Amino acid sequence: MRRIITIVIGLSVFIGFSQTNDIDSLAIELAFQEQDSLKVETSLKLVQSLLDTQEYDRALKYVIESEKLSNTLNYKKGIAEITYYKALIYAHKNDYINAISGYNKSKRLFNTLKDTLGVAKVNNSIGLIEIKRGNFTKGLQFSLAAINELEKRNLVNELNLAYSNLANAYYNIKAYDKAIEYYIKALEVQERLNDTSSINESNSKLAELYSFKKEHRKAIQYFEKVLASSESDNDSIRGHIYPKLGGQYLEFNDYSKASGYLVQGYNINIRNDNKADLLITLNNLGDLNIQQNRLVLAEKQLLEAGEIAKNIDNKTELLKHYKLMKTLDSTRRRFDKAFVWQREYYELNNALKRNDVTVNTNNIEPQLLELDPNFDKPDVTSNTAQLTNTSISETDERYNKFKLIFYALLAALAIVSTFLILIYLKRNSNIKYMQELEEKNIKIELQNEAFLEQTKHLENVNNVKDKLFSIVSHDLKDSLSSINGFIDLLKDGSLSREEFDNLIPELSENANNASLLLFNLLNWSKSQMQSLEPKPTLFDVQEVFEEKINLIEQRIESKGITLVDHSLRDFAYADRSMFEIVIQNLLANALKFSKNGDTITISNHISNGSCIISISDTGIGISKQNIEKLFKNTSFTTVGTNNEKGTGLGLSICKELVELNNGKIWVESTQGVGSTFYVQLPKSKPA
């Protein structure tokens, strides 16, 4: 290895020494030549050598001298070449304005001389500048225009630059297939030139492009070529490649190789404090540990990755972080947190898509992927401008003659303008006054509408109050009067203890009826006064069934009814307290309209991402005429099998509560056979 390094250093020194000798010999030759075109040609060779060694200031001195001599001799080929080299020096110094101006001037000269190679070199150089400045579509056209001539002449140095420029431009406009095509062409030329750093850059770009296209085998192949190069001992290269290579092996579930590369990448990037590559490493390590069920370690790595992504504003890796956190929390059955990560992922993803759409919309240049033969045609407007300038210069003398007339017209124009401005201001004042009147009228109309809505709301509240008092005074009074009557008889001694014990079931039934009646009245009045707001969460419906069955278990046994529980552990996304009210009402109704020996069955199942709950009974059933009245916002009621009373509001409350939670409720019933009530609720937050 040491011998190879020694040989490389020796070759570099030899090449540098050789170039210095060439420059010195050309400088000596130039000093003794006569002032003719041959001296210009020698000077051009010297300038090219100085540019190759990046001695731009020294090269510029020879360019200026050669320019003077070429102009003196009227040597057009020399003038064109010197103009091109001068623009090239400006470009290396990042003086883009002078560089573009020089390139265009030299191009016109080369076109006059019909020098196709000169035109191709200029186009290639302009393409490089435009691509560097982010004008990718424009740069593409210039570079494409140069390719044919450069390929025909087999100018490998220029082709290397042209292919790389084209590949970079296609990469930036996301034309990945074209970018791959030209990176491969650039790679072939770079291997002929033995340009190691450019080879590594092309291999790295090809690996990333194949990764974007999900061709992971090819991506691995090119990443490993970078690692196999002589420059791969550099920590910055390995720290950049290892995390990406580990991620590619992870796509094939090759955990051993993925782990090896990711751990090495982690150590290098921690040591060098390289946040960007450390972020990629941590995300891929988190993914690896999730797949291998090391969830605690995965969470630690992903949380660290999230902090780095936000600090360095890497939205692509932050998006991947959100997706992995959602997977992690879903695996750990922390569905509430998983929902949060899912929302963060969609919000960021949509923001990135909107940004891409905005960029594409604002991009005035069309995305031309192939060479447009008219891309470099002269602009008609510029020709028109030149003609106009010529016309102006020809009429200057006549203009001076009519100067007095012009001043007179100018004064008249000023007077007319003043008059028009006064008229305009007066008109604007009138328009503003009319607008203010219209705004006041609109405000009055809006206030009137608000008063009408408030009046209507108060009328509704008053109607609810009257209805509430009517039901309380009638139904609730009956239940409470019955209970008081039993208690008074017991207190007066009119009933023996044994007789009272026999009446306890009836007393309990009256108390239950009064409790359910009051429960439904309060919820109904609350819904009618528009103060119900659901607070949805993810909860287990089986737990609610168990709680509500315990409340009516004694009443079921006393009435001689069989309860069949087919409920399963399942989750719904709704307001749990509202769901409990619905279940309590439906169970109470099933019990109310069932008789001794009947069966009540509860069950639930999943359908198209929804949770469907059913409560059925083999009771007296409901007629077709009455089914239509069940869910109306009116107090429709019938007595139960033991003459149980109700408000007639329970099912209308159930319908409103279910719909508030984005669900549906319906019934299927046959009179004399039984009824089944269904409730459908979402399993996740609706989009």
MODA-V624171 format. One record per residue. OMEGA is omega in whole degrees, -180 to 180 (* if undefined). NEAR is the number of other C-alpha atoms within 12 Angstrom. Layout:
omega->{OMEGA | OMEGA}
near->{NEAR | NEAR}
This chain:
omega->{179 | 180 | -180 | 180 | 180 | 180 | -180 | 179 | 180 | 179 | 180 | -180 | -179 | -180 | 179 | 179 | -180 | 179 | 179 | 178 | 179 | -179 | -179 | -179 | 178 | 179 | 179 | 179 | -179 | -176 | -175 | -179 | 177 | -177 | 179 | -177 | 178 | 178 | 177 | 180 | 178 | 179 | 179 | 177 | 180 | 178 | 179 | 179 | 179 | 177 | 179 | 179 | 177 | 175 | -170 | -179 | 179 | 179 | -178 | 178 | 179 | 178 | -179 | 179 | -179 | 179 | 179 | -178 | -180 | 179 | 179 | -179 | -173 | -178 | -169 | 179 | 179 | 179 | -180 | -178 | -179 | 179 | 179 | -179 | 179 | 178 | 179 | 179 | 177 | -180 | 179 | 178 | 178 | 174 | -170 | -177 | 179 | 180 | -179 | 179 | 179 | 179 | -179 | 179 | 180 | 180 | 177 | 179 | 179 | 178 | 178 | -180 | -176 | 180 | -175 | 179 | 178 | 178 | -180 | 179 | 179 | 179 | 180 | -179 | 177 | 178 | 179 | -180 | -177 | 179 | 177 | -178 | 178 | 177 | -168 | -178 | 179 | 179 | 178 | -175 | 180 | -179 | 178 | -180 | -177 | -168 | -173 | -178 | -179 | 178 | -179 | -180 | -180 | 179 | -168 | -180 | 179 | 179 | 177 | -180 | -177 | -180 | -179 | 178 | -179 | 180 | -180 | 179 | 178 | 178 | -176 | 176 | 174 | 171 | -166 | 180 | 177 | 180 | 179 | -179 | -175 | 173 | 178 | 177 | 179 | -179 | 179 | 180 | -179 | 178 | 175 | 180 | -176 | 180 | -170 | -176 | 178 | 177 | 179 | -180 | 180 | 178 | -180 | 179 | 178 | 178 | 180 | 180 | 178 | 175 | 177 | -178 | 180 | 175 | -167 | 178 | 179 | 178 | 179 | -179 | -177 | 175 | -179 | 175 | 177 | -179 | -178 | -177 | -177 | -179 | -174 | 176 | 179 | -179 | -177 | 178 | -179 | 179 | 179 | -174 | -175 | -179 | -179 | 179 | 176 | 178 | 179 | 178 | 178 | 178 | 179 | -178 | 174 | -170 | -177 | -180 | 179 | -179 | -179 | -179 | -177 | 179 | 177 | 179 | 179 | -178 | -179 | -175 | 173 | -179 | -178 | -178 | 180 | -173 | -175 | -180 | 176 | 178 | 179 | -180 | -177 | 178 | -180 | 175 | 177 | 178 | 179 | -177 | 174 | -179 | 179 | 174 | 172 | -166 | -179 | 179 | 179 | -179 | 180 | -178 | -178 | 177 | 177 | 178 | 180 | 179 | -180 | -179 | 179 | -178 | -178 | 176 | 176 | -173 | -180 | 180 | 177 | 177 | 178 | 178 | 180 | -179 | -179 | 178 | 177 | 178 | -179 | -177 | 175 | 178 | -179 | 178 | 173 | -169 | 179 | 178 | 179 | 177 | 180 | 180 | 179 | 179 | 179 | -179 | -177 | -180 | -180 | -180 | 178 | 179 | 179 | 178 | 178 | 180 | 178 | -180 | 180 | 179 | -179 | -180 | -178 | -179 | -175 | -178 | 174 | -179 | -180 | -178 | 179 | -177 | 174 | -176 | -178 | -173 | -173 | 179 | -180 | 179 | -178 | -177 | 179 | 177 | 179 | 179 | 179 | 179 | 180 | 179 | 179 | -179 | -180 | -179 | -179 | -176 | -180 | -177 | 180 | 179 | 180 | -180 | -176 | -177 | -179 | 179 | -180 | -180 | 178 | 178 | 179 | 178 | 179 | 179 | 179 | -180 | 180 | -180 | 179 | 180 | -180 | 179 | 179 | 178 | -179 | -180 | 179 | 180 | 178 | 179 | 179 | 180 | 180 | 180 | 179 | 179 | 179 | 178 | 179 | 179 | 179 | 178 | 179 | 179 | 179 | 179 | 179 | 178 | 178 | 178 | 179 | 178 | 180 | 179 | -180 | 178 | 180 | 179 | 179 | 177 | 179 | 179 | -180 | 178 | 177 | -180 | -179 | -179 | 180 | -180 | -180 | -179 | -179 | -176 | -177 | -173 | -178 | 179 | -179 | -178 | -178 | 179 | 180 | 180 | 179 | -180 | 179 | -178 | -180 | 179 | 179 | -178 | -179 | -179 | -180 | 179 | 173 | -180 | -179 | 178 | 180 | 179 | 179 | -179 | -177 | 179 | 180 | 178 | 179 | 179 | 178 | 179 | 178 | 179 | 180 | -179 | 180 | 178 | -180 | 179 | -179 | 179 | -179 | 180 | 179 | -179 | 178 | -180 | 180 | 179 | 172 | 178 | 178 | 176 | -179 | 174 | -172 | 172 | 176 | -177 | -178 | -178 | -179 | 178 | 180 | 178 | -178 | -179 | -175 | 176 | 179 | -178 | -176 | -175 | -178 | -180 | 178 | -179 | -177 | -179 | 177 | -177 | 179 | 178 | 177 | -177 | 176 | -176 | -180 | 174 | -179 | -175 | 173 | -180 | -178 | 175 | -174 | -177 | 177 | 179 | 178 | 178 | -179 | -179 | -180 | 180 | -178 | 177 | 179 | 179 | 180 | 179 | -176 | -174 | 173 | -179 | -178 | 179 | 179 | -178 | 172 | -178 | 176 | 180 | 176 | 177 | -177 | 177 | 178 | 177 | 179 | 176 | -179 | -180 | 177 | 175 | -177 | 177 | 178 | -176 | -170 | 179 | -176 | 178 | -179 | -180 | -177 | 179 | -179 | -177 | -168 | -171 | 178 | -180 | 178 | -176 | 175 | -178 | 173 | -179 | -180 | -178 | 175 | 180 | 176 | -180 | 177 | -180 | -173 | -177 | -172 | -176 | 176 | 175 | 180 | -179 | -178 | -179 | -180 | -179 | 175 | -178 | 175 | -180 | 178 | 175 | 178 | -176 | 171 | -175 | 173 | -176 | -179 | -179 | 180 | -177 | 173 | 176 | -180 | 174 | 178 | -180 | 178 | 177 | 178 | -179 | 180 | -179 | *}
near->{9 | 8 | 9 | 11 | 13 | 12 | 13 | 17 | 14 | 15 | 14 | 14 | 14 | 14 | 16 | 19 | 15 | 17 | 23 | 20 | 17 | 23 | 29 | 19 | 19 | 27 | 25 | 16 | 20 | 27 | 17 | 15 | 17 | 15 | 22 | 22 | 26 | 22 | 30 | 39 | 32 | 31 | 44 | 39 | 30 | 38 | 40 | 31 | 29 | 31 | 27 | 24 | 21 | 19 | 22 | 26 | 19 | 24 | 33 | 31 | 22 | 36 | 38 | 25 | 25 | 40 | 33 | 24 | 27 | 30 | 22 | 17 | 19 | 17 | 25 | 28 | 31 | 37 | 37 | 39 | 39 | 44 | 38 | 42 | 45 | 41 | 36 | 41 | 36 | 28 | 30 | 26 | 19 | 18 | 18 | 24 | 19 | 24 | 30 | 33 | 23 | 30 | 39 | 30 | 28 | 36 | 37 | 28 | 27 | 29 | 21 | 17 | 20 | 16 | 21 | 24 | 27 | 35 | 35 | 36 | 41 | 47 | 44 | 42 | 45 | 45 | 40 | 43 | 39 | 30 | 32 | 25 | 22 | 22 | 28 | 36 | 38 | 38 | 42 | 48 | 38 | 43 | 47 | 43 | 34 | 36 | 40 | 25 | 26 | 29 | 23 | 15 | 18 | 16 | 23 | 27 | 26 | 33 | 37 | 36 | 38 | 45 | 43 | 45 | 44 | 48 | 43 | 39 | 40 | 37 | 32 | 25 | 30 | 22 | 26 | 28 | 20 | 27 | 33 | 36 | 25 | 36 | 41 | 30 | 30 | 38 | 36 | 25 | 29 | 29 | 22 | 19 | 20 | 20 | 23 | 24 | 21 | 29 | 34 | 32 | 32 | 39 | 38 | 37 | 38 | 42 | 37 | 33 | 36 | 29 | 27 | 21 | 19 | 18 | 20 | 27 | 24 | 26 | 32 | 37 | 23 | 35 | 40 | 28 | 28 | 34 | 31 | 20 | 25 | 21 | 21 | 24 | 16 | 18 | 24 | 26 | 30 | 38 | 36 | 37 | 43 | 41 | 41 | 47 | 44 | 41 | 42 | 40 | 34 | 33 | 24 | 20 | 20 | 19 | 25 | 18 | 23 | 32 | 32 | 24 | 35 | 41 | 31 | 29 | 39 | 37 | 25 | 28 | 29 | 22 | 16 | 20 | 18 | 25 | 31 | 34 | 38 | 42 | 42 | 43 | 46 | 46 | 44 | 41 | 44 | 41 | 42 | 40 | 30 | 32 | 25 | 21 | 17 | 19 | 26 | 19 | 22 | 31 | 31 | 22 | 32 | 40 | 25 | 26 | 39 | 35 | 25 | 28 | 29 | 21 | 16 | 19 | 17 | 24 | 30 | 24 | 33 | 36 | 32 | 31 | 41 | 38 | 32 | 37 | 40 | 31 | 32 | 37 | 26 | 21 | 22 | 20 | 16 | 17 | 26 | 23 | 22 | 25 | 28 | 22 | 28 | 29 | 23 | 24 | 27 | 22 | 19 | 24 | 23 | 16 | 17 | 19 | 16 | 15 | 15 | 16 | 13 | 13 | 14 | 16 | 13 | 11 | 17 | 14 | 20 | 19 | 24 | 25 | 28 | 23 | 22 | 19 | 12 | 13 | 22 | 22 | 11 | 12 | 12 | 11 | 11 | 12 | 13 | 13 | 13 | 14 | 14 | 14 | 14 | 13 | 15 | 14 | 14 | 13 | 14 | 14 | 12 | 15 | 16 | 14 | 12 | 14 | 14 | 13 | 14 | 15 | 15 | 13 | 15 | 14 | 14 | 14 | 14 | 14 | 14 | 14 | 15 | 14 | 14 | 14 | 14 | 14 | 14 | 14 | 14 | 14 | 14 | 14 | 14 | 14 | 14 | 14 | 14 | 14 | 14 | 14 | 14 | 14 | 14 | 14 | 14 | 14 | 14 | 14 | 14 | 14 | 14 | 14 | 14 | 14 | 14 | 14 | 14 | 14 | 14 | 15 | 17 | 17 | 16 | 19 | 22 | 17 | 17 | 27 | 22 | 15 | 25 | 29 | 20 | 17 | 30 | 26 | 18 | 19 | 31 | 30 | 23 | 22 | 32 | 26 | 20 | 24 | 27 | 17 | 21 | 30 | 22 | 15 | 18 | 20 | 14 | 12 | 14 | 15 | 18 | 16 | 17 | 12 | 16 | 23 | 16 | 14 | 22 | 20 | 22 | 24 | 23 | 25 | 32 | 32 | 27 | 27 | 38 | 30 | 25 | 35 | 36 | 28 | 27 | 36 | 35 | 27 | 32 | 37 | 30 | 21 | 28 | 29 | 22 | 19 | 15 | 23 | 19 | 22 | 18 | 28 | 26 | 27 | 28 | 26 | 40 | 29 | 21 | 31 | 38 | 25 | 18 | 25 | 32 | 17 | 21 | 32 | 23 | 20 | 31 | 31 | 22 | 20 | 28 | 18 | 28 | 27 | 34 | 21 | 21 | 19 | 27 | 22 | 21 | 27 | 33 | 38 | 35 | 36 | 32 | 28 | 25 | 33 | 43 | 29 | 33 | 45 | 42 | 33 | 38 | 43 | 43 | 38 | 44 | 42 | 46 | 37 | 39 | 38 | 32 | 24 | 18 | 30 | 31 | 40 | 32 | 35 | 30 | 30 | 26 | 23 | 15 | 12 | 18 | 25 | 35 | 33 | 43 | 37 | 40 | 41 | 41 | 31 | 31 | 30 | 33 | 31 | 20 | 15 | 13 | 20 | 23 | 19 | 21 | 31 | 28 | 20 | 25 | 20 | 26 | 22 | 30 | 25 | 20 | 25 | 21 | 22 | 17 | 31 | 34 | 37 | 41 | 33 | 40 | 41 | 43 | 35 | 39 | 40 | 35 | 33 | 43 | 39 | 27 | 27 | 34 | 28 | 33 | 26 | 34 | 28 | 31 | 25 | 28 | 21 | 20 | 17 | 21 | 29 | 36 | 34 | 38 | 32 | 41 | 35 | 43 | 34 | 33 | 28 | 25 | 17 | 9}
